[in-house]
Amino acid sequence: MATLTISEKTTGGGTDIYAQVYMPERITVRKLICLYVDHQIEQHENEPAVNRSYFMPAKQEQELNDPKPVKSRKLDAEQMYERAFSAFSKNEVILLVDEDQVDDLDQELLVRVDSTVTFLRLTPLVGG
């Protein structure tokens, strides 16, 4: 197993997200995507509810209503895999492994200690 550095970027200048994920030395693109989705789901589920501002009502709304505990939405891994595979196959997300573009879900990758993976989310042009 190797620790792989994965980053997530957008062409629209969005914030980079970095993760360290354990990977086997040989892995298919499909399995790499699944492991990264699993990592993201785990991060989501382990994040304290207080830090999930996008799930929390605005402070003014909280004051007007009875405060209720916020429950996080349970994510369905299979559904998230399918969304990721769909985005990959539609070229909404480009996958770069060691700066080389990968375009086949079943392609086998050799993960080295210094390997990097970048998920580049493309921003559609307005009107095009």
C-alpha positions in Angstrom: 0.0 0.0 0.0 1.2 3.5 -0.8 -0.1 6.9 0.3 -1.3 8.7 -2.7 -1.8 12.5 -2.8 -5.0 13.4 -4.5 -6.1 16.9 -5.4 -9.4 18.2 -6.7 -9.3 21.4 -8.8 -11.7 23.4 -10.9 -11.0 25.3 -14.1 -13.1 28.2 -12.6 -10.5 28.9 -10.0 -12.2 27.0 -7.2 -10.4 26.0 -4.0 -8.1 23.0 -4.2 -8.9 20.0 -2.0 -6.1 17.7 -1.0 -6.3 14.2 0.5 -3.9 11.5 1.4 -5.4 8.1 0.5 -3.9 4.6 0.9 -3.8 2.7 -2.4 -2.5 -0.6 -3.5 0.5 -0.5 -5.9 -1.6 -1.6 -8.9 -5.2 -0.2 -9.2 -7.7 0.4 -11.9 -9.0 3.9 -12.5 -12.5 2.7 -11.5 -11.2 1.4 -8.2 -9.2 4.6 -7.6 -12.3 6.6 -8.1 -14.2 4.4 -5.7 -11.5 4.7 -3.0 -11.5 8.5 -3.3 -15.3 8.6 -3.1 -15.2 6.4 0.0 -12.6 8.8 1.5 -14.8 11.8 0.7 -17.9 10.0 2.3 -15.9 9.2 5.4 -14.7 12.8 5.7 -18.3 14.0 5.3 -19.7 11.6 8.0 -16.9 12.3 10.5 -17.2 16.0 10.2 -18.9 17.6 13.2 -22.4 18.8 12.4 -21.4 22.3 13.6 -19.0 22.7 10.8 -21.5 21.8 8.1 -22.7 25.4 7.5 -24.3 24.4 4.3 -26.7 22.2 6.2 -27.4 24.8 8.9 -30.1 27.5 8.7 -28.9 31.0 8.9 -28.5 32.4 12.5 -31.5 34.7 12.1 -33.6 31.7 11.0 -32.4 29.7 13.9 -33.4 32.4 16.3 -36.9 32.6 14.8 -37.5 28.9 15.0 -37.0 26.3 17.7 -33.4 25.1 17.6 -33.4 21.5 16.4 -30.4 19.2 16.1 -29.1 19.0 12.6 -28.8 15.5 11.2 -26.4 14.9 8.4 -27.6 13.3 5.3 -26.4 9.7 4.9 -24.6 9.4 1.5 -25.2 6.3 -0.7 -21.8 5.1 -1.8 -23.1 3.3 -4.9 -25.0 6.4 -6.0 -21.9 8.5 -5.5 -19.8 6.0 -7.5 -22.2 6.2 -10.4 -22.2 10.0 -10.4 -18.4 10.0 -10.4 -18.2 7.5 -13.2 -20.8 9.4 -15.2 -18.9 12.7 -14.8 -15.7 10.9 -15.8 -17.2 9.4 -18.9 -18.9 12.7 -20.0 -15.5 14.5 -19.6 -17.0 16.7 -16.9 -14.0 15.6 -14.8 -10.6 15.0 -16.2 -8.3 12.6 -14.3 -4.6 13.3 -14.3 -2.2 10.7 -12.9 1.3 12.0 -12.6 0.2 14.8 -15.0 -0.9 12.3 -17.7 -4.6 12.3 -18.6 -6.4 8.9 -18.1 -9.6 8.2 -20.1 -10.4 4.5 -19.5 -12.1 3.4 -16.3 -10.6 -0.1 -16.6 -7.0 1.1 -17.2 -4.6 -0.3 -14.7 -2.4 2.2 -13.0 1.0 1.7 -11.2 1.0 3.8 -8.1 4.4 5.0 -7.0 5.3 6.6 -3.7 5.6 10.0 -5.4 2.5 9.6 -7.6 -0.1 12.3 -7.7 -3.7 12.3 -8.9 -5.7 15.3 -9.8 -9.4 15.4 -10.4 -9.9 18.5 -12.6 -13.6 19.5 -12.7 -14.4 21.4 -15.9 -16.6 24.4 -15.9 -19.0 24.6 -18.8 -18.9 27.7 -20.9 -21.9 30.0 -20.6 -24.1 29.8 -23.7 -22.1 27.0 -25.2 
